[in-house]
Amino acid sequence: MISKLVINFFIKDNENINDENIRKRYGQLAGIIGIVSNLFLFLFKFIIGFVTASVSVTADAFNNLSDMASSVVTIIGINLSSLPPDKEHPFGHGRIEYISAFIVSFLVMLVGIQFMKTSFQRLINPVEVKFNIIPFVILLVSIAVKFWLSRFNKYVGLKIKSTALEASSMDALGDVFTSSCVTLSFLLSNFTQFPIDSIVGLIISVVIFYQGFLLVKKTVDSLLGESPDPDLVKKIQEGVMSYNKIMGVHDLIIHNYGVGRVIASIHAEVPANVDIIYLHEIIDLAERELSQKLNISLVIHMDPLNVEDSEVNSTKEEIWELLKQKNYVISIHDFRIVGKGKRKNLIFDVVVDFSLLDKSMDEEKIRDDINNLVKGIYEEYECIINVDRMYS
């Protein structure tokens, strides 16, 4: 509720998230709130840590300082990612946002390493921690602030599909946990001489480092090219299939160049006995409407099917039933028969899930495996197979 009120106050027309300027304002607002909140928390925790000689509180303070730097990087990343396409970058600069998330991740890991060292040194040379009720209450307030900041960044990150803000949200949620541990150790220091402060500091530093590692992994996946959103895959496939005369789809490939810069291509099966001009108009219409509806750039390739050839249709069904014996075969398409009499070639593409195969099975062995299976029943056929991978 508070998040929505803040957004409504600072961002006009905030539901129009496909507008690049509106999206940029979301990112700037989240970044500024992150800077102000973390600067406030850093100053108070640093003072508390200095006065009470608590290494865990000080570590938590500098973690907030790194979070403030992360917010600055996030703002810069979102602003740069909104730059328009140019000659050197025809698909825009959207992936800069992934790079900014990558930098944030390394900042988090750096803080973890630094305070792992500090906490270990304090464990060897303990210093008495002085408990005070006022700093204790302030620490509780900081937990509440961080929890809200995590929720806010998560809300905005999901709304504008920002990897950087989702990373910041995860970072803030981790801070809720670490600050809770610091607060607990600070309280327990009033009842025991055991160096619990140093131990908690070590635990916090490990958590911070691991959190940074997870963020690095997530951003690297985005930069390398991770699997597309299953919901987007479903919408594209179902969207294309909803148009007249389209009988099937396959070979969907999605390239992500940042939020709002998604390029997709797909093959659509159409009947070969229908006028090609009419089919082309349907394909053009599907490309335009789905590109606008899904905020992507969609290209559709037509694959004509000979729907009037009973031999092709019946043989395709028989071959498909046969190939179901192979658990790694997902589907077949572009099926056709070339030749006459007993000298015929079955030409088709087979979609394979390589995760279900032994590492020794390459494409050539897959072709041999399928060919042997088919020839066991249809000796007169030779299979010419193109092996497709699952890209979505």
Protein Blocks (a to p, Z undefined) as FASTA:
>chain_A
ZZmmmmmmmmghkllmmbmklmmmmmmmmmmmmmmmmmmmmmmmmmmmmmnopaklmmmm
mmmmmmmmmmmmmmmmmmmmmpccdfklmnojmlmmmmmmmmmmmmmmmmmmmmmmmmmm
mmmmccdddddfklmmmmmmmmmmmmmmmmmmmmmmmmnopaklmmmmmmmmmmmmmmmm
mmmmmmmmmmccbfkklmmmmmmmmmmmmmmmmmmmmmmmmmnopaddfklmmmmmmmmm
mpghiabdehiacddebehiaccdddddddfkbcfklmmmmmmmmmmmmmmmnopacddd
dddddfklmklmmmmmmmmmmmmmpmkbmbdchiacedehjlccddddddddfklpcfkl
cfklmmmmmmmmmmmmmmmbccdddddddfZZ
